Amino acid sequence: MIEQENAELYVIGNTDSSCFPAELLPYTNRKRLSEHEKDVLRVNFLVNYGWEWDMKNDWASREIPRIDLVIRWGGMCRLSGFLPIQTVYSDFYIVKEL
């Protein structure tokens, strides 16, 4: 559905894990948007992500620019190490349901 919109899906996470969904693998090797693609909405989708994994993998999240909005499920109101650099000025939306 997102491919039919003016949007790009960027998936980041531990792809070596058996928990990582194979159908998301094509969306893991995206690079920073070029100048002519700046009007494209970029959706960052973190799957099987952890800050320790990120750090051990040469900051795999370095291609993710500053984040405007973090949506967190499960009622938790903390980052828990989630993209510490990119979320410095983010707004949060907390969903109580997990």
N, CA, C and O atoms as a CHARMM CRD file, in Angstrom:
* protein
*
  392
    1    1 MET  N      0.82300  -1.18400   0.00000 PROA 1      0.00000
    2    1 MET  CA     0.00000   0.00000   0.00000 PROA 1      0.00000
    3    1 MET  C      0.87500   1.25900   0.00000 PROA 1      0.00000
    4    1 MET  O      0.56200   2.22700  -0.69300 PROA 1      0.00000
    5    2 ILE  N      1.96400   1.25300   0.76700 PROA 2      0.00000
    6    2 ILE  CA     2.81600   2.44500   0.85500 PROA 2      0.00000
    7    2 ILE  C      3.52600   2.71600  -0.47000 PROA 2      0.00000
    8    2 ILE  O      3.84400   3.86500  -0.77800 PROA 2      0.00000
    9    3 GLU  N      3.77800   1.67000  -1.25300 PROA 3      0.00000
   10    3 GLU  CA     4.44300   1.84600  -2.54200 PROA 3      0.00000
   11    3 GLU  C      3.56100   2.60000  -3.54300 PROA 3      0.00000
   12    3 GLU  O      4.07800   3.13700  -4.52200 PROA 3      0.00000
   13    4 GLN  N      2.25000   2.65300  -3.32000 PROA 4      0.00000
   14    4 GLN  CA     1.33800   3.35000  -4.20900 PROA 4      0.00000
   15    4 GLN  C      1.19200   4.81900  -3.85400 PROA 4      0.00000
   16    4 GLN  O      0.53600   5.56900  -4.57700 PROA 4      0.00000
   17    5 GLU  N      1.79000   5.23600  -2.76000 PROA 5      0.00000
   18    5 GLU  CA     1.75000   6.62600  -2.31600 PROA 5      0.00000
   19    5 GLU  C      3.08100   7.29600  -2.62700 PROA 5      0.00000
   20    5 GLU  O      4.01800   6.64700  -3.09300 PROA 5      0.00000
   21    6 ASN  N      3.15900   8.59400  -2.36800 PROA 6      0.00000
   22    6 ASN  CA     4.40700   9.32400  -2.54600 PROA 6      0.00000
   23    6 ASN  C      5.23600   9.15200  -1.27000 PROA 6      0.00000
   24    6 ASN  O      5.53500  10.11400  -0.56300 PROA 6      0.00000
   25    7 ALA  N      5.59800   7.88100  -0.99800 PROA 7      0.00000
   26    7 ALA  CA     6.28900   7.55100   0.23800 PROA 7      0.00000
   27    7 ALA  C      7.28800   6.43300  -0.01500 PROA 7      0.00000
   28    7 ALA  O      7.17700   5.67300  -0.97600 PROA 7      0.00000
   29    8 GLU  N      8.26000   6.35700   0.87300 PROA 8      0.00000
   30    8 GLU  CA     9.25600   5.30000   0.79800 PROA 8      0.00000
   31    8 GLU  C      9.37100   4.64900   2.16800 PROA 8      0.00000
   32    8 GLU  O      9.43200   5.33900   3.18600 PROA 8      0.00000
   33    9 LEU  N      9.40200   3.32100   2.19400 PROA 9      0.00000
   34    9 LEU  CA     9.54000   2.56800   3.42500 PROA 9      0.00000
   35    9 LEU  C     11.00700   2.20600   3.62100 PROA 9      0.00000
   36    9 LEU  O     11.64500   1.65900   2.72200 PROA 9      0.00000
   37   10 TYR  N     11.53200   2.51100   4.79200 PROA 10     0.00000
   38   10 TYR  CA    12.90900   2.17200   5.13800 PROA 10     0.00000
   39   10 TYR  C     12.86900   1.32300   6.39900 PROA 10     0.00000
   40   10 TYR  O     12.49800   1.80900   7.46700 PROA 10     0.00000
   41   11 VAL  N     13.25400   0.04400   6.27700 PROA 11     0.00000
   42   11 VAL  CA    13.20900  -0.89500   7.39600 PROA 11     0.00000
   43   11 VAL  C     14.62900  -1.10900   7.90800 PROA 11     0.00000
   44   11 VAL  O     15.55600  -1.33600   7.13100 PROA 11     0.00000
   45   12 ILE  N     14.78400  -1.03400   9.22900 PROA 12     0.00000
   46   12 ILE  CA    16.08400  -1.25100   9.83900 PROA 12     0.00000
   47   12 ILE  C     15.92200  -2.16500  11.04200 PROA 12     0.00000
   48   12 ILE  O     14.97300  -2.03800  11.81700 PROA 12     0.00000
   49   13 GLY  N     16.86000  -3.08300  11.18300 PROA 13     0.00000
   50   13 GLY  CA    16.83700  -4.01400  12.30300 PROA 13     0.00000
   51   13 GLY  C     17.73800  -5.20100  12.02500 PROA 13     0.00000
   52   13 GLY  O     18.35100  -5.29600  10.96200 PROA 13     0.00000
   53   14 ASN  N     17.80900  -6.09200  12.97700 PROA 14     0.00000
   54   14 ASN  CA    18.68800  -7.25300  12.90300 PROA 14     0.00000
   55   14 ASN  C     18.12300  -8.28100  11.92400 PROA 14     0.00000
   56   14 ASN  O     17.29600  -9.11500  12.29200 PROA 14     0.00000
   57   15 THR  N     18.57500  -8.20900  10.68900 PROA 15     0.00000
   58   15 THR  CA    18.07500  -9.10400   9.64100 PROA 15     0.00000
   59   15 THR  C     18.64100 -10.51700   9.77500 PROA 15     0.00000
   60   15 THR  O     18.13100 -11.43600   9.13400 PROA 15     0.00000
   61   16 ASP  N     19.66700 -10.71400  10.57800 PROA 16     0.00000
   62   16 ASP  CA    20.25200 -12.04400  10.77500 PROA 16     0.00000
   63   16 ASP  C     19.42700 -12.89400  11.73800 PROA 16     0.00000
   64   16 ASP  O     19.62200 -14.10700  11.81600 PROA 16     0.00000
   65   17 SER  N     18.53800 -12.28500  12.44800 PROA 17     0.00000
   66   17 SER  CA    17.71400 -12.98900  13.42600 PROA 17     0.00000
   67   17 SER  C     16.57400 -13.73900  12.74000 PROA 17     0.00000
   68   17 SER  O     16.03700 -13.28400  11.73000 PROA 17     0.00000
   69   18 SER  N     16.21200 -14.89200  13.29900 PROA 18     0.00000
   70   18 SER  CA    15.07800 -15.64800  12.75700 PROA 18     0.00000
   71   18 SER  C     13.75300 -14.92000  13.01000 PROA 18     0.00000
   72   18 SER  O     12.73000 -15.27300  12.42300 PROA 18     0.00000
   73   19 CYS  N     13.77000 -13.91100  13.87900 PROA 19     0.00000
   74   19 CYS  CA    12.55800 -13.12600  14.17400 PROA 19     0.00000
   75   19 CYS  C     12.27300 -12.06900  13.11600 PROA 19     0.00000
   76   19 CYS  O     11.18400 -11.49400  13.09800 PROA 19     0.00000
   77   20 PHE  N     13.23200 -11.80300  12.23500 PROA 20     0.00000
   78   20 PHE  CA    13.04600 -10.75700  11.23300 PROA 20     0.00000
   79   20 PHE  C     12.20600 -11.29500  10.07500 PROA 20     0.00000
   80   20 PHE  O     12.56000 -12.32100   9.49300 PROA 20     0.00000
   81   21 PRO  N     11.10000 -10.62800   9.72500 PROA 21     0.00000
   82   21 PRO  CA    10.22100 -11.10200   8.63400 PROA 21     0.00000
   83   21 PRO  C     10.90300 -11.00600   7.26600 PROA 21     0.00000
   84   21 PRO  O     11.38100  -9.94200   6.87400 PROA 21     0.00000
   85   22 ALA  N     10.94000 -12.11300   6.56000 PROA 22     0.00000
   86   22 ALA  CA    11.61000 -12.16800   5.25200 PROA 22     0.00000
   87   22 ALA  C     10.99500 -11.20600   4.24800 PROA 22     0.00000
   88   22 ALA  O     11.70700 -10.69100   3.38600 PROA 22     0.00000
   89   23 GLU  N      9.68600 -10.94700   4.33200 PROA 23     0.00000
   90   23 GLU  CA     9.03800 -10.07300   3.36400 PROA 23     0.00000
   91   23 GLU  C      9.48300  -8.61400   3.48600 PROA 23     0.00000
   92   23 GLU  O      9.21300  -7.81200   2.59200 PROA 23     0.00000
   93   24 LEU  N     10.16100  -8.26000   4.58000 PROA 24     0.00000
   94   24 LEU  CA    10.65800  -6.89000   4.75000 PROA 24     0.00000
   95   24 LEU  C     12.09700  -6.71700   4.27600 PROA 24     0.00000
   96   24 LEU  O     12.58700  -5.58900   4.21800 PROA 24     0.00000
   97   25 LEU  N     12.77600  -7.78900   3.94300 PROA 25     0.00000
   98   25 LEU  CA    14.18100  -7.70300   3.51700 PROA 25     0.00000
   99   25 LEU  C     14.41300  -6.74800   2.34200 PROA 25     0.00000
  100   25 LEU  O     15.42100  -6.04200   2.34900 PROA 25     0.00000
  101   26 PRO  N     13.53200  -6.68900   1.32700 PROA 26     0.00000
  102   26 PRO  CA    13.77700  -5.75700   0.21200 PROA 26     0.00000
  103   26 PRO  C     13.80200  -4.28200   0.62700 PROA 26     0.00000
  104   26 PRO  O     14.30000  -3.43900  -0.11900 PROA 26     0.00000
  105   27 TYR  N     13.28000  -3.97300   1.78700 PROA 27     0.00000
  106   27 TYR  CA    13.21000  -2.58100   2.23300 PROA 27     0.00000
  107   27 TYR  C     14.33100  -2.20300   3.18700 PROA 27     0.00000
  108   27 TYR  O     14.30500  -1.11700   3.76500 PROA 27     0.00000
  109   28 THR  N     15.31500  -3.07800   3.36400 PROA 28     0.00000
  110   28 THR  CA    16.37100  -2.82500   4.34500 PROA 28     0.00000
  111   28 THR  C     17.60000  -2.13900   3.77500 PROA 28     0.00000
  112   28 THR  O     18.39400  -1.60100   4.54700 PROA 28     0.00000
  113   29 ASN  N     17.79100  -2.13000   2.50400 PROA 29     0.00000
  114   29 ASN  CA    19.01400  -1.56900   1.91600 PROA 29     0.00000
  115   29 ASN  C     18.77800  -0.24300   1.22500 PROA 29     0.00000
  116   29 ASN  O     19.29600  -0.00600   0.13400 PROA 29     0.00000
  117   30 ARG  N     17.99800   0.62300   1.85300 PROA 30     0.00000
  118   30 ARG  CA    17.71500   1.93200   1.28100 PROA 30     0.00000
  119   30 ARG  C     18.79500   2.92000   1.71000 PROA 30     0.00000
  120   30 ARG  O     19.37400   2.78300   2.78800 PROA 30     0.00000
  121   31 LYS  N     19.05500   3.87500   0.89900 PROA 31     0.00000
  122   31 LYS  CA    20.02400   4.92700   1.21100 PROA 31     0.00000
  123   31 LYS  C     19.29600   6.24500   1.39800 PROA 31     0.00000
  124   31 LYS  O     18.09800   6.34900   1.13600 PROA 31     0.00000
  125   32 ARG  N     20.02800   7.24600   1.85200 PROA 32     0.00000
  126   32 ARG  CA    19.45300   8.56700   2.06300 PROA 32     0.00000
  127   32 ARG  C     18.81400   9.05700   0.76700 PROA 32     0.00000
  128   32 ARG  O     19.35000   8.84000  -0.32000 PROA 32     0.00000
  129   33 LEU  N     17.67500   9.71300   0.89100 PROA 33     0.00000
  130   33 LEU  CA    16.97400  10.21800  -0.28800 PROA 33     0.00000
  131   33 LEU  C     17.80900  11.25500  -1.01900 PROA 33     0.00000
  132   33 LEU  O     18.47300  12.08200  -0.39300 PROA 33     0.00000
  133   34 SER  N     17.77400  11.20900  -2.34100 PROA 34     0.00000
  134   34 SER  CA    18.51400  12.18700  -3.12500 PROA 34     0.00000
  135   34 SER  C     17.76300  13.52400  -3.12900 PROA 34     0.00000
  136   34 SER  O     16.62800  13.60600  -2.65900 PROA 34     0.00000
  137   35 GLU  N     18.39700  14.55200  -3.65600 PROA 35     0.00000
  138   35 GLU  CA    17.80300  15.89900  -3.66800 PROA 35     0.00000
  139   35 GLU  C     16.45600  15.93800  -4.38300 PROA 35     0.00000
  140   35 GLU  O     15.54200  16.62900  -3.93200 PROA 35     0.00000
  141   36 HSD  N     16.31500  15.20600  -5.49300 PROA 36     0.00000
  142   36 HSD  CA    15.05200  15.25100  -6.24000 PROA 36     0.00000
  143   36 HSD  C     13.95700  14.43000  -5.56200 PROA 36     0.00000
  144   36 HSD  O     12.80400  14.47300  -5.99200 PROA 36     0.00000
  145   37 GLU  N     14.28900  13.69200  -4.52400 PROA 37     0.00000
  146   37 GLU  CA    13.30100  12.89400  -3.80200 PROA 37     0.00000
  147   37 GLU  C     12.93000  13.49700  -2.44700 PROA 37     0.00000
  148   37 GLU  O     12.29900  12.82500  -1.63000 PROA 37     0.00000
  149   38 LYS  N     13.30400  14.73100  -2.19800 PROA 38     0.00000
  150   38 LYS  CA    13.06800  15.35500  -0.89600 PROA 38     0.00000
  151   38 LYS  C     11.58700  15.53000  -0.56900 PROA 38     0.00000
  152   38 LYS  O     11.22600  15.63800   0.60200 PROA 38     0.00000
  153   39 ASP  N     10.72400  15.56100  -1.58900 PROA 39     0.00000
  154   39 ASP  CA     9.29900  15.71500  -1.32100 PROA 39     0.00000
  155   39 ASP  C      8.61000  14.38300  -1.03400 PROA 39     0.00000
  156   39 ASP  O      7.39300  14.34400  -0.85000 PROA 39     0.00000
  157   40 VAL  N      9.37300  13.29400  -0.99500 PROA 40     0.00000
  158   40 VAL  CA     8.84200  11.97000  -0.70100 PROA 40     0.00000
  159   40 VAL  C      8.78100  11.77700   0.81100 PROA 40     0.00000
  160   40 VAL  O      9.73800  12.08300   1.52200 PROA 40     0.00000
  161   41 LEU  N      7.66100  11.27400   1.29200 PROA 41     0.00000
  162   41 LEU  CA     7.52100  10.96400   2.71500 PROA 41     0.00000
  163   41 LEU  C      8.29400   9.68100   2.99000 PROA 41     0.00000
  164   41 LEU  O      8.09200   8.66800   2.32100 PROA 41     0.00000
  165   42 ARG  N      9.17200   9.73400   3.97100 PROA 42     0.00000
  166   42 ARG  CA     9.96300   8.55600   4.31900 PROA 42     0.00000
  167   42 ARG  C      9.44900   8.00000   5.64300 PROA 42     0.00000
  168   42 ARG  O      9.38600   8.71000   6.64600 PROA 42     0.00000
  169   43 VAL  N      9.08600   6.72400   5.62800 PROA 43     0.00000
  170   43 VAL  CA     8.60800   6.04300   6.82200 PROA 43     0.00000
  171   43 VAL  C      9.70700   5.09800   7.29300 PROA 43     0.00000
  172   43 VAL  O     10.06300   4.14700   6.59700 PROA 43     0.00000
  173   44 ASN  N     10.23900   5.36800   8.47900 PROA 44     0.00000
  174   44 ASN  CA    11.24800   4.50600   9.07700 PROA 44     0.00000
  175   44 ASN  C     10.53700   3.47600   9.93800 PROA 44     0.00000
  176   44 ASN  O      9.78600   3.83500  10.84500 PROA 44     0.00000
  177   45 PHE  N     10.76500   2.20400   9.66200 PROA 45     0.00000
  178   45 PHE  CA    10.09400   1.11700  10.36400 PROA 45     0.00000
  179   45 PHE  C     11.16800   0.23700  10.98300 PROA 45     0.00000
  180   45 PHE  O     11.88500  -0.46500  10.26900 PROA 45     0.00000
  181   46 LEU  N     11.28400   0.27000  12.30500 PROA 46     0.00000
  182   46 LEU  CA    12.30300  -0.49300  13.00300 PROA 46     0.00000
  183   46 LEU  C     11.72800  -1.82000  13.46500 PROA 46     0.00000
  184   46 LEU  O     10.74800  -1.86400  14.20900 PROA 46     0.00000
  185   47 VAL  N     12.34900  -2.89800  13.01500 PROA 47     0.00000
  186   47 VAL  CA    11.89900  -4.25000  13.30600 PROA 47     0.00000
  187   47 VAL  C     13.06900  -5.01500  13.89300 PROA 47     0.00000
  188   47 VAL  O     14.14500  -5.06600  13.29600 PROA 47     0.00000
  189   48 ASN  N     12.86600  -5.60900  15.05700 PROA 48     0.00000
  190   48 ASN  CA    13.92900  -6.35300  15.73000 PROA 48     0.00000
  191   48 ASN  C     15.16100  -5.46000  15.91000 PROA 48     0.00000
  192   48 ASN  O     16.29200  -5.87700  15.66100 PROA 48     0.00000
  193   49 TYR  N     14.91200  -4.23200  16.34400 PROA 49     0.00000
  194   49 TYR  CA    15.94400  -3.22200  16.53400 PROA 49     0.00000
  195   49 TYR  C     16.27000  -3.08700  18.01800 PROA 49     0.00000
  196   49 TYR  O     15.39500  -3.21100  18.87600 PROA 49     0.00000
  197   50 GLY  N     17.52500  -2.83600  18.29900 PROA 50     0.00000
  198   50 GLY  CA    17.96600  -2.51500  19.65300 PROA 50     0.00000
  199   50 GLY  C     19.19300  -1.62600  19.56700 PROA 50     0.00000
  200   50 GLY  O     19.99600  -1.76200  18.64400 PROA 50     0.00000
  201   51 TRP  N     19.34500  -0.72600  20.51100 PROA 51     0.00000
  202   51 TRP  CA    20.46200   0.21600  20.44200 PROA 51     0.00000
  203   51 TRP  C     21.80500  -0.50000  20.52100 PROA 51     0.00000
  204   51 TRP  O     22.77100  -0.04000  19.91400 PROA 51     0.00000
  205   52 GLU  N     21.89700  -1.60400  21.24500 PROA 52     0.00000
  206   52 GLU  CA    23.16700  -2.34300  21.31400 PROA 52     0.00000
  207   52 GLU  C     23.50300  -2.95900  19.95700 PROA 52     0.00000
  208   52 GLU  O     24.65100  -2.91700  19.51300 PROA 52     0.00000
  209   53 TRP  N     22.48200  -3.53600  19.30000 PROA 53     0.00000
  210   53 TRP  CA    22.69000  -4.07400  17.96600 PROA 53     0.00000
  211   53 TRP  C     23.12900  -2.96200  17.01600 PROA 53     0.00000
  212   53 TRP  O     24.04600  -3.14600  16.21600 PROA 53     0.00000
  213   54 ASP  N     22.46800  -1.80700  17.11100 PROA 54     0.00000
  214   54 ASP  CA    22.77800  -0.65100  16.26700 PROA 54     0.00000
  215   54 ASP  C     24.24000  -0.23800  16.45200 PROA 54     0.00000
  216   54 ASP  O     24.96200  -0.04700  15.47300 PROA 54     0.00000
  217   55 MET  N     24.66300  -0.10500  17.68300 PROA 55     0.00000
  218   55 MET  CA    26.02300   0.32800  17.98600 PROA 55     0.00000
  219   55 MET  C     27.05600  -0.70000  17.49700 PROA 55     0.00000
  220   55 MET  O     28.08800  -0.32300  16.94100 PROA 55     0.00000
  221   56 LYS  N     26.78500  -1.97100  17.69900 PROA 56     0.00000
  222   56 LYS  CA    27.71200  -3.03500  17.28800 PROA 56     0.00000
  223   56 LYS  C     27.79600  -3.17700  15.77500 PROA 56     0.00000
  224   56 LYS  O     28.74400  -3.77100  15.26200 PROA 56     0.00000
  225   57 ASN  N     26.82900  -2.64700  15.06500 PROA 57     0.00000
  226   57 ASN  CA    26.79500  -2.72800  13.60000 PROA 57     0.00000
  227   57 ASN  C     27.11500  -1.39100  12.96100 PROA 57     0.00000
  228   57 ASN  O     26.49400  -0.98900  11.97700 PROA 57     0.00000
  229   58 ASP  N     28.09600  -0.70600  13.53900 PROA 58     0.00000
  230   58 ASP  CA    28.60000   0.55500  12.98900 PROA 58     0.00000
  231   58 ASP  C     27.47600   1.57400  12.80700 PROA 58     0.00000
  232   58 ASP  O     27.38500   2.23900  11.77400 PROA 58     0.00000
  233   59 TRP  N     26.63400   1.68300  13.81400 PROA 59     0.00000
  234   59 TRP  CA    25.49200   2.61400  13.80900 PROA 59     0.00000
  235   59 TRP  C     24.69400   2.46300  12.52100 PROA 59     0.00000
  236   59 TRP  O     24.63600   3.36800  11.68800 PROA 59     0.00000
  237   60 ALA  N     24.08100   1.29300  12.38600 PROA 60     0.00000
  238   60 ALA  CA    23.28200   0.97800  11.19600 PROA 60     0.00000
  239   60 ALA  C     22.19700   2.01700  10.94000 PROA 60     0.00000
  240   60 ALA  O     21.73600   2.16700   9.80800 PROA 60     0.00000
  241   61 SER  N     21.79000   2.72700  11.97300 PROA 61     0.00000
  242   61 SER  CA    20.72300   3.72800  11.82500 PROA 61     0.00000
  243   61 SER  C     21.23400   5.08000  11.35100 PROA 61     0.00000
  244   61 SER  O     20.46400   6.04000  11.32200 PROA 61     0.00000
  245   62 ARG  N     22.47800   5.18700  10.98700 PROA 62     0.00000
  246   62 ARG  CA    23.05200   6.49600  10.61700 PROA 62     0.00000
  247   62 ARG  C     22.37100   7.12300   9.41000 PROA 62     0.00000
  248   62 ARG  O     22.43700   8.34000   9.23200 PROA 62     0.00000
  249   63 GLU  N     21.72000   6.32000   8.57900 PROA 63     0.00000
  250   63 GLU  CA    21.00700   6.84700   7.40900 PROA 63     0.00000
  251   63 GLU  C     19.65300   7.44700   7.77200 PROA 63     0.00000
  252   63 GLU  O     19.02600   8.10800   6.94400 PROA 63     0.00000
  253   64 ILE  N     19.20300   7.22500   8.99200 PROA 64     0.00000
  254   64 ILE  CA    17.91300   7.77100   9.40800 PROA 64     0.00000
  255   64 ILE  C     18.12000   9.21200   9.86100 PROA 64     0.00000
  256   64 ILE  O     18.89400   9.46000  10.78500 PROA 64     0.00000
  257   65 PRO  N     17.44600  10.15900   9.23000 PROA 65     0.00000
  258   65 PRO  CA    17.58000  11.56200   9.64600 PROA 65     0.00000
  259   65 PRO  C     16.81900  11.81000  10.94800 PROA 65     0.00000
  260   65 PRO  O     16.19200  10.90200  11.49300 PROA 65     0.00000
  261   66 ARG  N     16.87900  13.03200  11.43200 PROA 66     0.00000
  262   66 ARG  CA    16.15600  13.38700  12.65200 PROA 66     0.00000
  263   66 ARG  C     14.68600  13.02600  12.51200 PROA 66     0.00000
  264   66 ARG  O     14.08300  13.23500  11.45900 PROA 66     0.00000
  265   67 ILE  N     14.11600  12.48800  13.57300 PROA 67     0.00000
  266   67 ILE  CA    12.75100  11.98300  13.55100 PROA 67     0.00000
  267   67 ILE  C     11.80200  13.00500  14.15500 PROA 67     0.00000
  268   67 ILE  O     12.07400  13.56300  15.21800 PROA 67     0.00000
  269   68 ASP  N     10.68500  13.24800  13.47100 PROA 68     0.00000
  270   68 ASP  CA     9.68900  14.20900  13.94000 PROA 68     0.00000
  271   68 ASP  C      8.71700  13.59400  14.94000 PROA 68     0.00000
  272   68 ASP  O      8.31500  14.25800  15.89600 PROA 68     0.00000
  273   69 LEU  N      8.33200  12.32900  14.73500 PROA 69     0.00000
  274   69 LEU  CA     7.29900  11.71600  15.55200 PROA 69     0.00000
  275   69 LEU  C      7.66400  10.27600  15.87600 PROA 69     0.00000
  276   69 LEU  O      8.01700   9.50000  14.98800 PROA 69     0.00000
  277   70 VAL  N      7.57700   9.92400  17.15700 PROA 70     0.00000
  278   70 VAL  CA     7.76000   8.54800  17.60800 PROA 70     0.00000
  279   70 VAL  C      6.40600   8.05600  18.11000 PROA 70     0.00000
  280   70 VAL  O      5.78400   8.68800  18.96300 PROA 70     0.00000
  281   71 ILE  N      5.95600   6.91800  17.57200 PROA 71     0.00000
  282   71 ILE  CA     4.72600   6.29200  18.03900 PROA 71     0.00000
  283   71 ILE  C      5.13800   5.06300  18.83200 PROA 71     0.00000
  284   71 ILE  O      5.83300   4.18700  18.31700 PROA 71     0.00000
  285   72 ARG  N      4.71000   5.00000  20.08000 PROA 72     0.00000
  286   72 ARG  CA     5.09600   3.88200  20.94800 PROA 72     0.00000
  287   72 ARG  C      3.85000   3.16200  21.44600 PROA 72     0.00000
  288   72 ARG  O      2.96100   3.76800  22.04400 PROA 72     0.00000
  289   73 TRP  N      3.80300   1.86100  21.19100 PROA 73     0.00000
  290   73 TRP  CA     2.70000   1.02900  21.64200 PROA 73     0.00000
  291   73 TRP  C      2.99400   0.47800  23.02900 PROA 73     0.00000
  292   73 TRP  O      4.14800   0.43700  23.45500 PROA 73     0.00000
  293   74 GLY  N      1.96500   0.06200  23.72100 PROA 74     0.00000
  294   74 GLY  CA     2.11700  -0.59200  25.01200 PROA 74     0.00000
  295   74 GLY  C      2.13400   0.34900  26.19900 PROA 74     0.00000
  296   74 GLY  O      2.41700  -0.08000  27.31700 PROA 74     0.00000
  297   75 GLY  N      1.83900   1.62200  25.98400 PROA 75     0.00000
  298   75 GLY  CA     1.73500   2.56800  27.08000 PROA 75     0.00000
  299   75 GLY  C      3.04900   3.05600  27.66300 PROA 75     0.00000
  300   75 GLY  O      3.03700   3.84100  28.61100 PROA 75     0.00000
  301   76 MET  N      4.16300   2.62600  27.13500 PROA 76     0.00000
  302   76 MET  CA     5.47400   3.03800  27.66400 PROA 76     0.00000
  303   76 MET  C      5.78400   4.46700  27.22500 PROA 76     0.00000
  304   76 MET  O      5.59700   4.82200  26.06100 PROA 76     0.00000
  305   77 CYS  N      6.25700   5.28000  28.16100 PROA 77     0.00000
  306   77 CYS  CA     6.53200   6.69100  27.89700 PROA 77     0.00000
  307   77 CYS  C      8.02700   6.98300  27.96800 PROA 77     0.00000
  308   77 CYS  O      8.43000   8.03400  28.46700 PROA 77     0.00000
  309   78 ARG  N      8.84200   6.07500  27.48100 PROA 78     0.00000
  310   78 ARG  CA    10.28500   6.27800  27.48900 PROA 78     0.00000
  311   78 ARG  C     10.87900   5.74800  26.19100 PROA 78     0.00000
  312   78 ARG  O     10.24300   4.96900  25.48000 PROA 78     0.00000
  313   79 LEU  N     12.09200   6.17100  25.88900 PROA 79     0.00000
  314   79 LEU  CA    12.74400   5.74700  24.65300 PROA 79     0.00000
  315   79 LEU  C     13.42000   4.38600  24.76000 PROA 79     0.00000
  316   79 LEU  O     13.47600   3.65200  23.77400 PROA 79     0.00000
  317   80 SER  N     13.92900   4.03700  25.92500 PROA 80     0.00000
  318   80 SER  CA    14.60500   2.74400  26.12500 PROA 80     0.00000
  319   80 SER  C     15.75500   2.54300  25.13700 PROA 80     0.00000
  320   80 SER  O     15.95100   1.43500  24.63800 PROA 80     0.00000
  321   81 GLY  N     16.50800   3.59100  24.85400 PROA 81     0.00000
  322   81 GLY  CA    17.64300   3.49000  23.94500 PROA 81     0.00000
  323   81 GLY  C     17.28300   3.56800  22.47900 PROA 81     0.00000
  324   81 GLY  O     18.14200   3.35300  21.62400 PROA 81     0.00000
  325   82 PHE  N     16.04600   3.86700  22.16900 PROA 82     0.00000
  326   82 PHE  CA    15.56500   3.90500  20.78600 PROA 82     0.00000
  327   82 PHE  C     16.10400   5.11700  20.04900 PROA 82     0.00000
  328   82 PHE  O     15.75200   6.24700  20.38700 PROA 82     0.00000
  329   83 LEU  N     16.94000   4.91100  19.06200 PROA 83     0.00000
  330   83 LEU  CA    17.49700   5.97000  18.21900 PROA 83     0.00000
  331   83 LEU  C     17.82700   7.22400  19.02900 PROA 83     0.00000
  332   83 LEU  O     17.20800   8.26700  18.81900 PROA 83     0.00000
  333   84 PRO  N     18.77700   7.14200  19.93500 PROA 84     0.00000
  334   84 PRO  CA    19.03500   8.26100  20.85300 PROA 84     0.00000
  335   84 PRO  C     19.42400   9.56900  20.17700 PROA 84     0.00000
  336   84 PRO  O     19.10200  10.63900  20.69300 PROA 84     0.00000
  337   85 ILE  N     20.09500   9.51600  19.05900 PROA 85     0.00000
  338   85 ILE  CA    20.52900  10.74600  18.37900 PROA 85     0.00000
  339   85 ILE  C     19.39100  11.34200  17.55500 PROA 85     0.00000
  340   85 ILE  O     19.16600  12.55200  17.59300 PROA 85     0.00000
  341   86 GLN  N     18.67900  10.50900  16.81900 PROA 86     0.00000
  342   86 GLN  CA    17.63700  10.98200  15.90400 PROA 86     0.00000
  343   86 GLN  C     16.38000  11.46500  16.61900 PROA 86     0.00000
  344   86 GLN  O     15.60700  12.22700  16.03900 PROA 86     0.00000
  345   87 THR  N     16.15600  11.04500  17.85800 PROA 87     0.00000
  346   87 THR  CA    14.91500  11.37800  18.55200 PROA 87     0.00000
  347   87 THR  C     15.06100  12.51600  19.55800 PROA 87     0.00000
  348   87 THR  O     14.17400  12.72700  20.38400 PROA 87     0.00000
  349   88 VAL  N     16.15900  13.24400  19.49700 PROA 88     0.00000
  350   88 VAL  CA    16.42000  14.31300  20.47300 PROA 88     0.00000
  351   88 VAL  C     15.27500  15.32000  20.53500 PROA 88     0.00000
  352   88 VAL  O     14.89100  15.73400  21.62800 PROA 88     0.00000
  353   89 TYR  N     14.72500  15.72000  19.40700 PROA 89     0.00000
  354   89 TYR  CA    13.66600  16.72900  19.38100 PROA 89     0.00000
  355   89 TYR  C     12.32700  16.17700  18.90700 PROA 89     0.00000
  356   89 TYR  O     11.48800  16.93600  18.42200 PROA 89     0.00000
  357   90 SER  N     12.11500  14.88800  19.03700 PROA 90     0.00000
  358   90 SER  CA    10.89500  14.25200  18.54400 PROA 90     0.00000
  359   90 SER  C      9.69700  14.51500  19.45000 PROA 90     0.00000
  360   90 SER  O      9.83200  14.72800  20.65500 PROA 90     0.00000
  361   91 ASP  N      8.51700  14.49100  18.82600 PROA 91     0.00000
  362   91 ASP  CA     7.26700  14.45100  19.57100 PROA 91     0.00000
  363   91 ASP  C      6.90100  12.98200  19.74500 PROA 91     0.00000
  364   91 ASP  O      7.33300  12.12800  18.97100 PROA 91     0.00000
  365   92 PHE  N      6.09200  12.69400  20.77900 PROA 92     0.00000
  366   92 PHE  CA     5.71400  11.32200  21.06700 PROA 92     0.00000
  367   92 PHE  C      4.21100  11.16500  21.04500 PROA 92     0.00000
  368   92 PHE  O      3.46800  12.05400  21.46200 PROA 92     0.00000
  369   93 TYR  N      3.77500  10.02000  20.55300 PROA 93     0.00000
  370   93 TYR  CA     2.37600   9.62400  20.62200 PROA 93     0.00000
  371   93 TYR  C      2.36700   8.24100  21.24300 PROA 93     0.00000
  372   93 TYR  O      2.93800   7.30200  20.69000 PROA 93     0.00000
  373   94 ILE  N      1.72100   8.11600  22.38800 PROA 94     0.00000
  374   94 ILE  CA     1.70800   6.86900  23.13800 PROA 94     0.00000
  375   94 ILE  C      0.35400   6.18100  22.95700 PROA 94     0.00000
  376   94 ILE  O     -0.69600   6.76900  23.21800 PROA 94     0.00000
  377   95 VAL  N      0.39800   4.93200  22.50800 PROA 95     0.00000
  378   95 VAL  CA    -0.79600   4.10400  22.37100 PROA 95     0.00000
  379   95 VAL  C     -0.80400   3.12600  23.53100 PROA 95     0.00000
  380   95 VAL  O      0.16500   2.39200  23.72300 PROA 95     0.00000
  381   96 LYS  N     -1.87200   3.10200  24.30300 PROA 96     0.00000
  382   96 LYS  CA    -1.91200   2.25100  25.48700 PROA 96     0.00000
  383   96 LYS  C     -1.91900   0.75500  25.14400 PROA 96     0.00000
  384   96 LYS  O     -1.31800  -0.04400  25.86200 PROA 96     0.00000
  385   97 GLU  N     -2.58800   0.37500  24.06100 PROA 97     0.00000
  386   97 GLU  CA    -2.66000  -1.03100  23.67500 PROA 97     0.00000
  387   97 GLU  C     -1.32100  -1.49200  23.13200 PROA 97     0.00000
  388   97 GLU  O     -0.59800  -0.72000  22.50300 PROA 97     0.00000
  389   98 LEU  N     -0.99300  -2.75700  23.37700 PROA 98     0.00000
  390   98 LEU  CA     0.24800  -3.32300  22.85300 PROA 98     0.00000
  391   98 LEU  C     -0.01200  -3.92500  21.49500 PROA 98     0.00000
  392   98 LEU  O      0.90400  -4.45900  20.87000 PROA 98     0.00000
